């Protein structure tokens, strides 16, 4: 396997998780990825869906938490289980667009931290990768650690992580071809 894809999820299986995973299966060589779904506090049919999916997806790992633990903690649990050096954080409401297999991964595989979207932070006065679809090289986690779990969902964990990474000399970038994803 070349990549690990970590999907944190909090219920909304039918609305978000299924379409997300369906698009991954359609546009990805599943033998090339380790798919980790980190479910936290799901009270819908997520566990039944993932149990079924485990019979069809060769490299599916499930991290299950009965309580909601938040985005950063759910991502961190998946990152800890990753077996590859290229780790993708993918929100469960992300659906890949029509493309050749693995193009989305190849586009993101171009640096220390590469995202579909980068923005400039008014807080840090620096660029950060928006973590709804981002590939991070393991060496970045090894150097600065995991996501800070003190942030609330959507509460700047991506800004904080990128700021720390840049301070250690790592590059944050947006791949120009990812607009096709």
PADODO-106036 format. One record per residue (C-alpha): residue number from 0; y negated, z negated, x. Coordinates in steps of 0.001 Angstrom, whole numbers, plus 500000, padded with zeros to 6 digits. Layout:
REM residues N
+-----+--------+--------+--------+
|   n |      v |      w |      u |
+-----+--------+--------+--------+
| NUM |      Y |      Z |      X |
...
+-----+--------+--------+--------+
***
This chain:
REM residues 181
+-----+--------+--------+--------+
|   n |      v |      w |      u |
+-----+--------+--------+--------+
|   0 | 500000 | 500000 | 500000 |
|   1 | 496542 | 500829 | 501182 |
|   2 | 494313 | 499042 | 498645 |
|   3 | 494236 | 495925 | 496511 |
|   4 | 492410 | 496120 | 493182 |
|   5 | 491408 | 492747 | 491734 |
|   6 | 490422 | 492667 | 488065 |
|   7 | 489078 | 489375 | 486748 |
|   8 | 489435 | 489144 | 482978 |
|   9 | 488436 | 486776 | 480211 |
|  10 | 490038 | 487842 | 476908 |
|  11 | 488933 | 491167 | 475349 |
|  12 | 492286 | 492723 | 476245 |
|  13 | 492139 | 495515 | 473663 |
|  14 | 488460 | 496297 | 474073 |
|  15 | 488168 | 496181 | 477872 |
|  16 | 491266 | 495421 | 479924 |
|  17 | 493610 | 498029 | 478425 |
|  18 | 491157 | 500955 | 478771 |
|  19 | 490329 | 499818 | 482315 |
|  20 | 493956 | 499685 | 483414 |
|  21 | 494819 | 502893 | 481544 |
|  22 | 492121 | 504700 | 483544 |
|  23 | 493383 | 503210 | 486807 |
|  24 | 496919 | 504375 | 486037 |
|  25 | 495672 | 507849 | 485117 |
|  26 | 493452 | 508356 | 488195 |
|  27 | 495286 | 506395 | 490873 |
|  28 | 498500 | 506808 | 492814 |
|  29 | 499915 | 503436 | 491788 |
|  30 | 502152 | 503305 | 494886 |
|  31 | 498958 | 503096 | 496946 |
|  32 | 497576 | 499965 | 495297 |
|  33 | 498449 | 496380 | 494685 |
|  34 | 496930 | 495595 | 491274 |
|  35 | 496003 | 491959 | 490707 |
|  36 | 494768 | 490839 | 487305 |
|  37 | 493182 | 487406 | 487458 |
|  38 | 493094 | 486111 | 483897 |
|  39 | 491111 | 483009 | 483144 |
|  40 | 490938 | 481281 | 479805 |
|  41 | 492324 | 484258 | 477859 |
|  42 | 493114 | 483355 | 474275 |
|  43 | 494008 | 486822 | 472989 |
|  44 | 497063 | 489000 | 473691 |
|  45 | 496312 | 489355 | 477428 |
|  46 | 499481 | 487581 | 478596 |
|  47 | 501724 | 489702 | 476351 |
|  48 | 500034 | 492902 | 477552 |
|  49 | 500336 | 491920 | 481212 |
|  50 | 503983 | 490929 | 480757 |
|  51 | 504691 | 494349 | 479249 |
|  52 | 502647 | 496076 | 481970 |
|  53 | 504624 | 494320 | 484691 |
|  54 | 507636 | 496385 | 483623 |
|  55 | 505706 | 499658 | 484076 |
|  56 | 503370 | 499080 | 487035 |
|  57 | 505204 | 498764 | 490365 |
|  58 | 502789 | 496468 | 492199 |
|  59 | 501225 | 494288 | 489512 |
|  60 | 500499 | 490658 | 490220 |
|  61 | 499166 | 488286 | 487607 |
|  62 | 497066 | 485217 | 488308 |
|  63 | 496954 | 483089 | 485171 |
|  64 | 494626 | 480192 | 484387 |
|  65 | 494761 | 478488 | 481004 |
|  66 | 491105 | 477473 | 481342 |
|  67 | 488085 | 479683 | 481962 |
|  68 | 487207 | 479354 | 485640 |
|  69 | 484466 | 481979 | 485913 |
|  70 | 484021 | 485355 | 487582 |
|  71 | 483744 | 484229 | 491207 |
|  72 | 486717 | 481858 | 491049 |
|  73 | 488878 | 484459 | 489280 |
|  74 | 487960 | 487047 | 491933 |
|  75 | 488655 | 484564 | 494720 |
|  76 | 492127 | 483826 | 493375 |
|  77 | 492890 | 487538 | 493405 |
|  78 | 491399 | 488028 | 496876 |
|  79 | 493602 | 485217 | 498223 |
|  80 | 496679 | 487124 | 496998 |
|  81 | 495563 | 490481 | 498428 |
|  82 | 497933 | 491963 | 500982 |
|  83 | 495719 | 494802 | 502176 |
|  84 | 492514 | 495001 | 504207 |
|  85 | 490680 | 497069 | 501583 |
|  86 | 489959 | 494938 | 498522 |
|  87 | 488337 | 496314 | 495373 |
|  88 | 486687 | 494023 | 492832 |
|  89 | 486647 | 495828 | 489498 |
|  90 | 485260 | 494418 | 486262 |
|  91 | 487665 | 494614 | 483350 |
|  92 | 485149 | 496643 | 481315 |
|  93 | 485006 | 499456 | 483886 |
|  94 | 486662 | 502746 | 482955 |
|  95 | 487145 | 505482 | 485549 |
|  96 | 485941 | 508955 | 484638 |
|  97 | 487985 | 512164 | 484882 |
|  98 | 488790 | 512873 | 488562 |
|  99 | 491565 | 513711 | 490982 |
| 100 | 493901 | 510847 | 491851 |
| 101 | 492502 | 508254 | 494272 |
| 102 | 489085 | 509895 | 494593 |
| 103 | 487387 | 506712 | 493424 |
| 104 | 489134 | 504701 | 496130 |
| 105 | 488461 | 507250 | 498851 |
| 106 | 484759 | 507319 | 497930 |
| 107 | 484494 | 503544 | 498159 |
| 108 | 486467 | 503403 | 501424 |
| 109 | 483475 | 504070 | 503627 |
| 110 | 482143 | 500847 | 505064 |
| 111 | 482197 | 497081 | 505176 |
| 112 | 480959 | 496691 | 501582 |
| 113 | 480656 | 499816 | 499461 |
| 114 | 479754 | 499845 | 495788 |
| 115 | 479149 | 502330 | 493032 |
| 116 | 475691 | 500806 | 492745 |
| 117 | 473382 | 499010 | 495150 |
| 118 | 470103 | 497411 | 494193 |
| 119 | 467336 | 495618 | 496006 |
| 120 | 467123 | 491886 | 495433 |
| 121 | 463755 | 490305 | 494739 |
| 122 | 465344 | 487017 | 495839 |
| 123 | 466582 | 488026 | 499293 |
| 124 | 464378 | 491108 | 499802 |
| 125 | 467513 | 493016 | 500805 |
| 126 | 469976 | 495484 | 499353 |
| 127 | 473111 | 494216 | 497625 |
| 128 | 476215 | 495818 | 496175 |
| 129 | 476669 | 495229 | 492468 |
| 130 | 480166 | 493784 | 492155 |
| 131 | 481387 | 495580 | 489014 |
| 132 | 483072 | 498157 | 491261 |
| 133 | 482979 | 497348 | 494954 |
| 134 | 485301 | 497687 | 497949 |
| 135 | 485077 | 494973 | 500576 |
| 136 | 486894 | 495051 | 503892 |
| 137 | 488938 | 491916 | 504575 |
| 138 | 487063 | 491382 | 507850 |
| 139 | 483971 | 490519 | 505792 |
| 140 | 485847 | 487780 | 503900 |
| 141 | 487304 | 486559 | 507201 |
| 142 | 483798 | 486241 | 508653 |
| 143 | 481877 | 484697 | 505742 |
| 144 | 484449 | 483369 | 503296 |
| 145 | 484995 | 484057 | 499619 |
| 146 | 482516 | 484344 | 496750 |
| 147 | 480470 | 481225 | 496069 |
| 148 | 481976 | 479705 | 492921 |
| 149 | 478851 | 477690 | 492108 |
| 150 | 477208 | 480748 | 490546 |
| 151 | 477577 | 481323 | 486825 |
| 152 | 478944 | 484701 | 485658 |
| 153 | 476451 | 487393 | 486588 |
| 154 | 474543 | 484729 | 488461 |
| 155 | 473893 | 486367 | 491806 |
| 156 | 477238 | 485847 | 493544 |
| 157 | 477034 | 489485 | 494641 |
| 158 | 473499 | 489044 | 496012 |
| 159 | 474533 | 485877 | 497854 |
| 160 | 477691 | 487445 | 499310 |
| 161 | 475906 | 490574 | 500530 |
| 162 | 473045 | 488536 | 502003 |
| 163 | 475526 | 486422 | 503986 |
| 164 | 477443 | 489531 | 505074 |
| 165 | 474294 | 491297 | 506252 |
| 166 | 473277 | 488202 | 508215 |
| 167 | 476596 | 488574 | 510091 |
| 168 | 475900 | 492260 | 510801 |
| 169 | 477966 | 493874 | 508047 |
| 170 | 476664 | 496918 | 506191 |
| 171 | 476215 | 497149 | 502427 |
| 172 | 476092 | 500638 | 501008 |
| 173 | 476447 | 502751 | 497930 |
| 174 | 478584 | 505851 | 498261 |
| 175 | 476635 | 508840 | 496974 |
| 176 | 479788 | 510411 | 495546 |
| 177 | 480596 | 507396 | 493412 |
| 178 | 478265 | 508663 | 490710 |
| 179 | 481215 | 510889 | 489786 |
| 180 | 483387 | 507852 | 489106 |
+-----+--------+--------+--------+
***
